[in-house]
Amino acid sequence: MPTSSIFRPGWTKRANAALDALLYGLSVYGVPAVIAVMSLIALSTFDRQYGGGDGNPVDFRVFEQTGDAPEPALAQAQLADQPIVRQLDTKLSESPFWFSFTVQPTKDRERADIELPSRHAFAASCWGAGAGNPWAAQTAKYRPVR
């Protein structure tokens, strides 16, 4: 069987070795370098989704719900009897917690963001003081802190 002039074992071995070296260099050096550069660009230029701001701790009153959920007006009355605290350790309790706080008005009537720093909470509902209906008729979106 005649051998083709295109097929030469030495040529294919060198081509395979060159291709292997190229793919190795790209996967070990090229891809991580591109990821690092894109990460730096993202960290320095993208808008922050959750700004840190100059937050101030908020004093609040809290109690742990035992049994059936009380009506918001009854919960508000129970909260009035609770002491004011700055933090609460829930001790990984799976019971709901009721709490109340007052947000001081900001200059220029900006929106006030309240952060609930719990890794274990998964939902929060809001009621306005004295109103029995959910405030803004929706449940607050909650992003757990990692």
KASUL-V239067 format. One record per pair of residues at least 12 apart in sequence whose ideal C-beta (glycine too) atoms are under 8 Angstrom apart, sorted by the first residue. I is the first residue (numbers start at 1). J is the second residue. Records with the same first field share a line. If there is no record, write none. Layout:
I->J + J
This chain:
50->143
53->113
55->115
57->86
58->101 + 102 + 103 + 114
59->84 + 85 + 86 + 101
60->84 + 85 + 86 + 99 + 100 + 101
61->79 + 80 + 82 + 83 + 84 + 85 + 99 + 100 + 101
62->79 + 82 + 85 + 88 + 97 + 98 + 99 + 100
63->78 + 79 + 82 + 97 + 98 + 99
64->90 + 93 + 95 + 96 + 97
65->95 + 96 + 97 + 98
66->95
69->96
70->98
71->132
72->127 + 131 + 132
73->132
75->98
76->100 + 127 + 129 + 130
78->98
79->98 + 99 + 100
90->118 + 120
92->120
100->129
101->114
115->145
116->142
117->145
118->144 + 145
119->144 + 145 + 146
120->144
121->142 + 144
122->142 + 144
123->139 + 140 + 142
124->139 + 140 + 142
125->139 + 140
126->139 + 140
